[in-house]
């Protein structure tokens, strides 16, 4: 009976500990653009395969458009997979926020896109492929 009580008491604490661990995600600066946008990569990947990594990205955007409206000082979070062997990426899901942190647009995708030279995605891809030892793009 005493052992059962100890096990039951431990259950809420372990789930609370898991919630605390998920709050430890840090955003690591990756790259900025000539327009002042700044992009960050999550300190924790969502998944990793032989040649690819799935990770959250965050962009602090000076200005961006959704539909026919322009927003200032917003943010975008992107769940993306980068394939270091094929030099392609897939934006799995995106969510845009206005300057008050309110969601203004979100979408999900399932197609791969070629990574073009001298772009934010090329810089991020090179960083991720190097960090995770996944045949870095040259």
C-alpha positions in Angstrom: 0.0 0.0 0.0 2.8 2.4 0.9 4.5 1.7 -2.5 1.3 2.4 -4.4 0.9 5.7 -2.5 4.4 6.7 -3.4 3.8 5.9 -7.1 0.6 7.8 -7.2 2.2 10.8 -5.6 5.0 10.7 -8.1 2.8 10.9 -11.2 1.7 14.5 -10.9 5.3 15.6 -10.2 6.7 13.8 -13.3 4.2 15.3 -15.6 4.8 18.7 -14.1 8.6 18.1 -14.7 7.9 17.3 -18.3 6.0 20.6 -18.7 9.0 22.5 -17.1 11.4 20.7 -19.5 9.4 21.8 -22.5 9.7 25.4 -21.4 13.5 25.2 -21.7 13.4 25.7 -25.5 15.8 28.5 -26.4 15.9 30.4 -29.6 19.4 30.7 -31.1 20.1 33.6 -33.5 20.7 32.4 -37.0 20.6 35.2 -39.6 19.3 38.7 -40.2 18.2 40.2 -43.5 19.0 43.6 -45.1 15.4 44.7 -44.1 16.0 44.0 -40.4 14.2 40.7 -40.1 15.9 38.3 -37.7 15.6 34.5 -37.8 16.2 32.1 -35.0 16.4 28.3 -34.7 15.1 26.2 -31.8 17.7 24.7 -29.5 15.8 21.4 -29.7 15.1 19.6 -32.9 11.7 17.9 -33.4 13.3 15.0 -35.3 16.4 13.9 -37.1 17.0 11.3 -39.8 20.1 10.2 -41.7 20.2 13.3 -43.9 17.6 15.6 -42.5 16.5 17.5 -39.4 13.0 18.8 -38.5 13.1 22.0 -36.4 11.2 25.1 -35.3 12.3 28.4 -36.8 11.2 31.8 -35.5 11.3 35.1 -37.5 11.0 38.5 -36.0 9.6 40.5 -38.9 9.8 44.2 -39.4 7.0 44.1 -42.0 5.1 41.4 -43.8 1.9 40.9 -45.8 -1.0 38.6 -45.4 -3.6 38.9 -48.1 -3.9 42.6 -48.9 -2.9 43.8 -45.5 0.6 44.7 -44.2 1.7 44.1 -40.6 4.6 45.7 -38.8 6.8 44.1 -36.1 5.2 40.7 -36.2 6.5 37.2 -35.8 6.4 33.9 -37.7 7.0 30.4 -36.4 7.8 27.7 -39.0 8.1 24.0 -38.5 10.5 23.0 -41.2 12.4 19.9 -42.4 15.8 20.5 -44.0 17.3 17.7 -46.2 21.1 18.2 -46.3 21.7 15.7 -49.1 19.1 17.0 -51.6 19.5 20.6 -50.6 15.8 21.0 -50.2 13.5 22.1 -47.4 9.8 21.6 -46.5 7.9 24.2 -44.5 5.5 21.8 -42.7 3.5 24.4 -40.8 3.6 28.2 -40.4 1.9 30.6 -38.1 2.1 34.4 -38.3 1.4 36.7 -35.4 0.8 40.5 -35.3 2.7 42.8 -32.9 0.3 41.9 -30.1 1.0 38.2 -30.4 -2.3 37.3 -31.9 -2.4 34.7 -34.6 -3.4 36.2 -38.0 -2.6 33.4 -40.4 -1.6 29.7 -40.3 -1.1 27.0 -42.9 0.3 23.5 -43.4 2.3 22.3 -46.4 3.5 19.0 -47.7 5.8 19.8 -50.7 9.6 20.2 -50.9 11.3 23.3 -52.2 14.8 23.8 -53.6 17.1 25.9 -51.4 18.3 28.8 -53.4 21.8 30.4 -52.9 22.2 33.5 -50.8 18.9 33.1 -49.0 17.9 32.9 -45.4 17.0 29.2 -45.9 20.5 28.5 -47.3 22.1 30.1 -44.3 19.9 28.2 -41.9 20.3 24.9 -43.8 24.1 25.2 -43.7 24.0 25.9 -40.0 21.7 23.0 -39.2 23.5 20.5 -41.4 26.8 21.4 -39.7 25.4 21.4 -36.2 23.9 17.9 -36.6 26.6 16.5 -38.9 24.3 15.8 -41.8 26.5 16.1 -44.9 26.7 19.9 -44.8 25.8 21.9 -47.9 28.8 23.4 -49.5 
